[in-house]
Amino acid sequence: MKQEFLPEIAWFKEFNVHLDLGFKGFEDLYPCQSLFIPIKKPRNTKTSKNELNDEQKTQNKILAQQRIYVEHSIGGMKRYRILVNRNRLKNKKTINQVIGVCAALWNFTIEP
């Protein structure tokens, strides 16, 4: 992420950003309008079992319900084998065109 979007530039300043737990330090590097990231359940210790409260569980559920559409779209695009197999293309413009065509074909197959 840091290689593609340099932290010195305010890439996401005007956007609402939805991320998963893999981007925990995002808010420190990139300013954004609002950040939606799930709440991780604390680690259990020998003396206590930590659980999320009902409000946190509800918030995580709402984020998961929104994210499922993205996950289904990615899975649908992977039906086109060019995205699943090892990519040996060197030209980034061609790679972007291939991904764009697969996304367009997937969007074409989605029923309104």
Backbone bond lengths (Angstrom), bond angles and torsions (degrees), N, CA, C in turn:
res aa  C-N    CA-C-N  psi(-1)  N-CA   C-N-CA  omega(-1)  CA-C   N-CA-C  phi
1 M - - - 1.446 - - 1.532 110.47 -
2 K 1.329 115.88 -42.63 1.460 119.68 -178.49 1.526 111.90 -67.31
3 Q 1.341 117.53 -27.42 1.450 120.35 179.87 1.520 111.36 -75.70
4 E 1.331 117.11 -37.72 1.459 120.77 -178.18 1.526 112.24 -82.23
5 F 1.335 117.25 -37.78 1.460 122.62 -178.71 1.527 108.17 -121.31
6 L 1.298 116.35 95.42 1.464 120.76 -177.49 1.531 110.00 -61.67
7 P 1.332 117.46 131.60 1.468 120.48 -177.68 1.526 114.23 -63.19
8 E 1.334 118.57 -19.64 1.457 121.04 -179.20 1.527 111.96 -68.83
9 I 1.331 117.20 -23.80 1.466 122.27 -178.53 1.526 107.90 -98.95
10 A 1.320 116.78 136.17 1.478 121.56 -179.41 1.527 109.24 -82.66
11 W 1.329 116.59 78.68 1.464 122.42 -176.73 1.524 112.32 -67.87
12 F 1.314 117.47 -40.77 1.453 121.77 -168.32 1.527 112.52 -109.42
13 K 1.318 117.82 19.26 1.456 122.12 -172.99 1.530 112.67 -59.91
14 E 1.314 118.15 -33.99 1.460 122.16 -175.58 1.525 113.12 -103.29
15 F 1.319 118.79 13.50 1.458 121.46 -173.10 1.519 112.27 -118.31
16 N 1.332 115.41 152.73 1.461 122.85 166.55 1.518 106.05 -90.55
17 V 1.308 117.75 121.46 1.459 122.29 -171.90 1.529 109.83 -108.76
18 H 1.341 116.20 129.47 1.466 123.19 175.69 1.524 107.77 -111.09
19 L 1.324 117.10 122.88 1.460 121.76 -177.43 1.516 110.58 -132.57
20 D 1.334 115.44 166.99 1.463 119.33 172.13 1.533 108.30 -102.33
21 L 1.312 116.45 -175.53 1.461 120.66 -173.28 1.521 114.20 -69.60
22 G 1.320 117.76 -8.58 1.451 120.61 179.10 1.522 113.48 -72.11
23 F 1.324 117.98 -10.23 1.455 122.38 -176.52 1.522 111.11 -117.76
24 K 1.332 117.33 47.83 1.454 121.82 -175.15 1.533 113.43 -59.40
25 G 1.309 120.47 -36.44 1.449 121.94 -176.60 1.520 114.29 -90.83
26 F 1.306 117.67 13.54 1.463 122.43 -175.37 1.526 112.00 -59.10
27 E 1.337 116.74 -44.80 1.471 119.77 -175.25 1.524 112.40 -65.85
28 D 1.325 118.18 -22.37 1.458 120.90 177.65 1.528 112.11 -77.23
29 L 1.335 117.62 -31.47 1.459 121.46 -175.87 1.522 113.89 -93.84
30 Y 1.335 116.97 -37.34 1.451 121.21 -172.19 1.525 110.86 -122.74
31 P 1.330 118.26 119.66 1.468 118.64 174.09 1.521 109.78 -73.44
32 C 1.320 116.65 142.00 1.456 121.12 178.13 1.523 108.82 -146.56
33 Q 1.335 115.30 163.83 1.455 120.03 -178.46 1.521 110.70 -64.44
34 S 1.315 116.52 -51.26 1.462 121.12 173.66 1.528 108.29 -151.80
35 L 1.313 114.98 147.87 1.463 121.85 -176.31 1.519 109.11 -120.87
36 F 1.319 115.98 128.25 1.458 121.98 177.76 1.520 107.73 -114.99
37 I 1.315 115.73 111.71 1.462 122.10 -178.74 1.528 107.24 -137.82
38 P 1.325 118.71 137.13 1.468 119.98 -179.57 1.524 112.14 -62.85
39 I 1.308 114.76 158.29 1.459 121.10 178.12 1.514 108.08 -95.68
40 K 1.305 115.62 125.59 1.459 120.99 -178.78 1.521 110.49 -82.78
41 K 1.316 115.42 138.31 1.459 119.96 176.76 1.522 108.96 -69.43
42 P 1.342 117.39 131.59 1.467 119.47 -179.84 1.532 111.04 -63.79
43 R 1.306 115.66 154.60 1.464 120.64 178.75 1.512 110.49 -67.34
44 N 1.308 115.36 143.30 1.464 120.47 174.34 1.523 109.41 -76.96
45 T 1.304 114.58 142.84 1.456 119.77 174.75 1.524 107.95 -112.97
46 K 1.301 116.70 175.35 1.461 119.93 -179.95 1.521 111.81 -65.39
47 T 1.324 116.48 -29.66 1.467 119.64 -175.24 1.524 113.54 -94.57
48 S 1.332 118.50 -24.07 1.464 118.94 -177.63 1.523 110.54 -142.00
49 K 1.316 114.48 149.17 1.459 121.97 174.54 1.516 107.03 -106.50
50 N 1.312 116.08 113.22 1.453 121.06 -176.99 1.519 109.95 -88.17
51 E 1.310 115.93 134.07 1.456 122.39 178.06 1.525 108.68 -131.02
52 L 1.327 115.72 157.62 1.457 120.07 173.51 1.518 108.83 -78.90
53 N 1.329 116.44 147.64 1.460 118.54 176.40 1.528 109.06 -79.61
54 D 1.331 116.58 173.23 1.467 120.99 -174.45 1.526 112.16 -62.95
55 E 1.315 117.35 -36.33 1.462 120.44 179.71 1.529 110.98 -65.45
56 Q 1.326 116.85 -42.07 1.462 120.80 178.96 1.525 111.03 -66.95
57 K 1.331 116.69 -39.15 1.464 120.00 177.74 1.523 110.92 -63.79
58 T 1.330 116.80 -40.44 1.460 121.00 178.78 1.519 110.84 -64.59
59 Q 1.325 116.33 -42.28 1.460 120.62 178.95 1.531 110.83 -62.94
60 N 1.321 117.57 -43.64 1.468 121.25 177.61 1.524 111.31 -63.06
61 K 1.320 116.98 -37.81 1.462 121.10 -179.89 1.526 110.98 -66.18
62 I 1.326 117.04 -40.61 1.464 120.90 178.05 1.525 110.50 -63.42
63 L 1.319 116.85 -44.08 1.462 120.51 178.25 1.526 111.32 -63.27
64 A 1.329 117.15 -38.83 1.469 120.99 179.54 1.526 110.83 -67.58
65 Q 1.324 117.40 -36.74 1.460 120.74 178.77 1.521 111.34 -65.81
66 Q 1.311 117.00 -33.86 1.463 120.02 176.70 1.527 111.26 -75.61
67 R 1.328 116.86 -36.15 1.458 121.83 -175.71 1.529 112.27 -72.95
68 I 1.308 118.07 -25.09 1.469 120.51 -175.71 1.529 111.45 -61.62
69 Y 1.337 118.07 -31.97 1.461 120.93 177.94 1.528 110.77 -65.80
70 V 1.316 116.67 -38.41 1.467 120.77 177.90 1.521 109.77 -66.88
71 E 1.329 116.83 -44.65 1.468 120.68 -179.54 1.528 111.17 -63.14
72 H 1.317 117.38 -39.98 1.467 120.14 177.96 1.526 111.01 -65.84
73 S 1.322 117.22 -37.28 1.462 120.54 178.45 1.524 111.27 -65.65
74 I 1.319 116.63 -43.13 1.471 119.99 177.92 1.523 110.14 -62.56
75 G 1.328 116.47 -43.93 1.461 120.13 177.72 1.519 112.11 -63.29
76 G 1.332 117.35 -37.90 1.459 121.02 177.87 1.511 112.07 -66.39
77 M 1.332 116.62 -38.14 1.466 119.52 178.03 1.523 111.19 -67.51
78 K 1.324 116.67 -29.59 1.468 119.90 -179.48 1.523 112.38 -73.24
79 R 1.313 117.63 -5.05 1.467 119.56 173.19 1.520 111.00 -65.01
80 Y 1.321 115.42 -25.27 1.452 120.42 176.94 1.523 106.94 -84.59
81 R 1.303 115.74 114.64 1.463 122.05 -167.31 1.520 113.83 -62.07
82 I 1.315 117.25 -20.03 1.462 118.93 -179.06 1.526 110.98 -64.19
83 L 1.338 118.35 -25.64 1.459 121.24 178.12 1.517 112.72 -85.92
84 V 1.341 117.25 -20.93 1.454 121.02 -176.56 1.526 111.36 -87.83
85 N 1.319 116.15 -41.53 1.461 120.52 -177.90 1.523 110.88 -73.25
86 R 1.323 115.29 166.86 1.466 120.81 179.61 1.515 109.62 -62.88
87 N 1.319 115.11 130.25 1.451 120.67 -177.08 1.520 109.57 -92.26
88 R 1.324 117.12 119.86 1.465 120.99 -179.26 1.518 111.87 -106.72
89 L 1.317 116.98 9.28 1.448 119.94 178.23 1.530 109.36 -72.80
90 K 1.308 116.64 140.57 1.458 120.89 -178.53 1.532 112.01 -101.36
91 N 1.309 116.65 -26.64 1.458 121.89 -175.49 1.534 109.85 -82.35
92 K 1.330 117.00 119.76 1.468 120.44 -178.49 1.519 112.01 -65.32
93 K 1.329 117.31 -31.85 1.463 120.67 178.70 1.533 110.22 -63.97
94 T 1.309 116.86 -41.80 1.465 120.95 178.56 1.523 110.94 -66.62
95 I 1.318 117.07 -41.11 1.469 120.67 178.13 1.526 110.11 -61.32
96 N 1.343 117.04 -44.06 1.463 120.45 178.18 1.521 111.65 -63.54
97 Q 1.330 117.60 -36.80 1.456 120.91 178.14 1.529 111.18 -66.53
98 V 1.325 116.84 -40.45 1.464 121.10 178.43 1.527 110.47 -62.67
99 I 1.329 116.30 -45.68 1.464 120.16 178.59 1.524 110.39 -63.96
100 G 1.327 117.11 -40.35 1.463 120.92 178.38 1.524 112.48 -63.19
101 V 1.331 117.11 -40.89 1.461 120.64 178.17 1.527 110.78 -65.87
102 C 1.331 117.51 -41.94 1.464 121.04 178.21 1.530 110.77 -64.21
103 A 1.328 117.29 -40.29 1.465 120.52 177.50 1.523 110.68 -65.18
104 A 1.332 117.12 -40.58 1.464 120.55 179.07 1.530 110.97 -65.52
105 L 1.329 117.15 -42.01 1.467 120.30 177.87 1.526 110.69 -63.75
106 W 1.340 116.76 -40.27 1.473 119.73 178.20 1.521 110.10 -64.54
107 N 1.333 117.76 -44.17 1.455 120.71 178.95 1.519 111.73 -63.51
108 F 1.313 115.72 -32.15 1.473 120.65 178.98 1.523 110.87 -67.98
109 T 1.324 117.39 -32.23 1.470 120.37 -177.44 1.521 112.65 -83.48
110 I 1.346 118.87 -15.66 1.459 121.51 179.96 1.520 109.00 -72.06
111 E 1.319 115.56 129.47 1.462 119.52 178.21 1.516 109.73 -81.16
112 P 1.359 116.92 140.40 1.478 119.60 -179.62 1.499 113.20 -70.13
